[in-house]
Amino acid sequence: MSHGDFLVINVMLAGGIAMALTLTCTPLFAKYLVRHRFGQFIRDDLIHHQVKRGKPTMGGTVIIAAGIVGYFGTHAILRLLDRSGMPQVGHSQISLSALLVLFLLAALGLVGFLDDYTKIRKERSLGLTSGQKLIGQSLATVIFALAALLVQDDQGRSPASTAVSFIRDTNLDLAFAGPALGLALFILWSNILIAGASNGVNLTDGLDGLAVGASTMVFGAYTVIGMWQYNQNCEAMPGPNCYPIAAALDLAMVSAALAGACFGFLWWNTSPAQIIMGDTGSLSLGAAMAGLAILTHTQLLLILLGGLFVIVTTSVIIQVISFKTTGKRVFRMTPLHHHFELLGWAEVTIVARFWIIAGIGVAIGLSLFYGQWVANL
């Protein structure tokens, strides 16, 4: 087998393990939640959603667990191959970059779990306050940002950079006035990215399969990006067009594991959903997307790759600004998918069309990513 063949196998293995776990374990977890009466509570104004009241929630727990097991399980298999002497790509070492993304996944998953549990315990549709969520998000982000910028790997590289990035790092460096200010601005910038992405996925998670289906596409895109950056890394392919990304292959494996976990969960979450991923899933998945954007140095590209989440979040912002300034609503209800529900669109129609929008955003983002590389040849 060629080097590229083993690269694909490693990534597919991570995604396959995670997908198998969510496919098999999600219905078992749903039955456990039903037995213990962990059911979803629905807003009173969403009359057409009252049939979903009592559906098992916190399904994001399975996605998080499957993603983590998919990643570490793949590394365990690679180490066994190392010891057996079988040829493989030789990347069985766990990287700091991957651990940082998984840390965000688990930390924001914990915040979401507390939010979901509070809703169930208090039997209402509102869980943690916005301030409590913000504290949890900020604490996780500060730990992530400090480690990503200050801790170095064996080659003396930090996973993150103080430069604001689009497809690559730009000339806008947050450390323009010194390293101390750069660190502070990087923490602030990371907070904006992580909070924005996690809340964006959270707002989109309102219809069966909508958020998790779109998340699968985004993680799939970051799998492609990580693999490409690894193939064109500056150690193996030095030159002006190479990517100085720490542990790009490992980030691709994390992305593949999360894409596989989301894809397997979608089997049970598609309409009519047998389980809801809740804030446990939506907050964690959004945070992981932002973490991947930061560590692959494609921060602003996430706006395109996660274009659906941006559109849905923007609809809420527009609604709030319009109502507070004019007393009028632009949409019948936000987030945006509820507006189309009130217009009479079927839920499955909205989800399918929103998935198309998500796919277009991913396609545009990947086209720009590859096009920039081709343009610099």
Residue pairs with C-beta under 8 A, 6 or more apart in sequence:
1 9
1 87
3 89
4 231
6 87
6 88
6 89
7 89
7 227
7 230
7 231
7 249
8 227
9 88
10 74
10 78
10 88
10 89
10 91
10 249
10 253
11 223
11 227
11 249
11 252
11 253
11 256
12 256
13 74
13 77
14 70
14 71
14 73
14 74
14 253
14 254
14 256
14 257
14 260
15 70
15 223
15 256
15 257
15 259
15 260
15 263
16 70
16 260
17 66
17 69
17 70
17 73
17 74
17 257
17 260
18 66
18 67
18 69
18 70
18 71
18 256
18 257
18 258
18 259
18 260
18 261
18 264
19 66
19 70
19 260
19 261
19 263
19 264
20 264
21 62
21 65
21 66
21 69
21 70
21 261
21 264
22 62
22 63
22 66
22 260
22 261
22 262
22 263
22 264
22 265
22 267
22 268
23 264
23 267
25 62
25 65
25 66
26 59
26 62
26 264
26 265
26 267
26 268
26 274
26 275
27 268
27 274
27 275
29 56
29 59
29 61
29 62
29 275
30 56
30 59
30 268
30 274
30 275
33 39
33 56
33 57
33 58
33 59
33 275
34 56
37 120
38 56
38 57
38 58
38 116
38 120
39 53
39 54
39 55
39 56
39 57
39 120
40 52
40 53
40 54
40 55
40 56
40 57
40 119
40 276
40 278
41 53
41 119
41 120
41 123
41 124
41 125
42 49
42 50
42 52
42 53
42 125
43 49
43 125
44 125
45 333
46 338
48 341
52 273
52 276
55 273
55 274
55 275
55 276
56 274
56 275
56 276
57 116
57 119
57 120
57 275
57 276
57 277
57 278
57 280
58 113
58 116
58 117
58 277
58 278
58 280
59 265
59 268
59 269
59 275
59 276
59 277
59 278
59 280
59 281
60 109
60 112
60 113
60 277
60 278
60 279
60 280
60 281
60 282
60 283
60 284
60 285
61 109
61 113
61 280
61 281
62 261
62 265
63 212
63 258
63 261
63 262
63 265
63 277
63 281
63 284
63 285
64 105
64 106
64 109
64 261
64 280
64 281
64 284
66 257
66 260
66 261
66 264
66 265
67 102
67 105
67 254
67 257
67 258
67 260
67 261
67 288
68 102
68 105
68 106
68 257
70 256
70 257
70 260
70 261
71 98
71 102
71 253
71 254
71 257
72 94
74 253
74 257
75 92
75 93
75 94
78 88
78 91
78 92
79 92
81 88
81 92
82 88
82 90
82 92
89 249
91 249
91 250
94 250
95 153
95 246
95 247
95 250
95 251
96 147
96 151
96 153
96 159
96 246
96 247
97 148
97 159
97 246
97 247
97 250
97 251
97 295
98 247
98 250
98 251
98 253
98 254
100 144
100 147
100 148
100 159
100 291
100 295
101 251
101 254
101 288
101 291
101 292
101 295
102 254
102 288
103 140
103 143
103 144
104 140
104 141
104 144
104 194
104 284
104 287
104 288
104 290
104 291
105 258
105 284
105 285
105 287
105 288
105 291
106 284
107 136
107 139
107 140
107 143
107 144
107 287
108 136
108 137
108 140
108 194
108 198
108 283
108 284
108 286
108 287
108 288
109 280
109 281
109 283
109 284
110 136
111 128
111 133
111 136
111 137
111 140
111 279
111 283
112 202
112 278
112 279
112 280
112 281
112 282
112 283
112 284
113 279
113 280
114 127
114 128
114 136
115 127
115 128
115 133
115 278
115 279
115 280
115 283
116 127
116 278
116 279
116 280
117 127
118 127
118 128
119 125
119 126
119 127
127 279
128 136
133 283
134 195
137 191
137 194
137 195
137 198
137 283
137 287
138 191
138 195
140 194
140 287
141 187
141 190
141 191
141 194
141 195
142 187
142 191
144 190
144 194
144 291
145 160
145 183
145 186
145 187
145 190
145 191
146 183
146 187
147 159
148 158
148 159
148 160
148 190
148 294
148 295
149 158
149 159
149 160
149 161
149 162
149 183
149 186
150 158
150 183
151 158
151 159
152 158
153 159
153 246
153 247
155 235
155 246
157 244
157 246
158 246
159 246
159 247
159 295
160 186
160 294
160 295
161 169
161 297
162 173
162 174
162 175
162 182
162 183
162 185
162 186
163 169
163 170
163 171
163 172
163 173
163 174
163 297
164 170
164 172
164 173
164 174
164 189
164 299
164 300
165 297
165 298
165 299
165 300
165 301
166 298
166 299
166 300
166 301
167 298
167 301
167 368
167 369
167 372
168 243
168 297
168 298
168 372
169 297
173 182
174 181
174 182
174 185
174 186
174 189
175 181
175 182
175 183
175 185
175 186
176 182
189 299
190 290
190 294
193 290
193 293
193 294
193 299
193 302
194 286
194 287
194 290
194 291
196 290
196 313
197 286
197 287
197 289
197 290
197 293
197 302
197 306
197 309
198 282
198 283
198 284
198 285
198 286
198 287
198 290
199 283
199 286
199 313
200 286
200 306
200 309
200 310
200 312
200 313
201 211
201 215
201 282
201 283
201 285
201 286
201 289
201 306
201 309
202 211
202 279
202 282
202 283
202 286
203 309
203 312
203 313
203 316
203 335
204 210
204 211
204 214
204 282
204 308
204 309
204 312
204 313
204 335
204 337
205 211
205 212
205 277
205 278
205 281
205 282
206 335
206 337
206 338
207 271
207 337
207 341
207 347
207 350
207 351
207 354
208 269
208 270
208 271
208 272
208 273
208 347
208 351
209 266
209 269
209 270
209 271
209 273
209 351
210 337
210 350
210 351
210 354
210 355
211 277
211 281
211 282
211 285
212 262
212 265
212 266
212 269
212 277
212 281
212 285
213 262
213 266
213 270
213 351
213 355
213 358
214 306
214 308
214 309
214 354
214 355
214 358
215 258
215 262
215 285
215 289
216 259
216 262
216 263
216 266
217 355
217 358
217 359
217 362
218 289
218 302
218 305
218 306
218 358
218 362
219 255
219 256
219 258
219 259
219 262
219 288
219 289
219 292
220 255
220 259
220 362
221 305
221 362
221 365
221 366
222 251
222 252
222 255
222 289
222 292
222 293
222 296
222 305
223 252
223 255
223 256
223 259
224 252
224 366
225 252
225 255
225 296
225 298
225 366
225 369
226 245
226 248
226 249
226 250
226 251
226 252
226 253
226 255
226 292
226 296
227 248
227 249
227 252
228 243
228 369
228 370
228 373
229 243
229 245
229 248
229 296
230 245
230 248
230 249
230 252
231 237
232 241
232 242
232 243
232 373
233 242
233 243
233 244
233 245
233 248
234 242
234 243
234 244
240 376
241 373
241 376
241 377
243 297
245 251
245 295
245 296
245 297
246 295
248 296
251 292
251 295
251 296
254 288
254 292
255 292
258 285
258 288
262 285
265 277
265 281
268 274
268 275
269 275
269 276
269 277
271 347
271 348
271 351
286 309
289 302
289 305
289 306
290 302
293 299
293 301
293 302
293 305
298 369
301 365
301 368
301 369
303 310
304 361
304 362
304 364
304 365
304 368
305 361
305 362
305 365
305 366
306 361
307 357
307 358
307 360
307 361
307 362
307 364
307 365
308 354
308 357
308 358
308 361
311 336
311 357
312 335
312 336
312 337
313 335
315 331
315 334
315 335
315 336
315 339
316 334
316 335
316 336
318 330
318 331
319 329
319 330
319 331
319 334
322 328
322 329
322 330
323 329
331 339
332 338
332 339
332 342
332 343
333 339
333 341
333 342
337 350
337 351
337 354
340 350
341 347
341 350
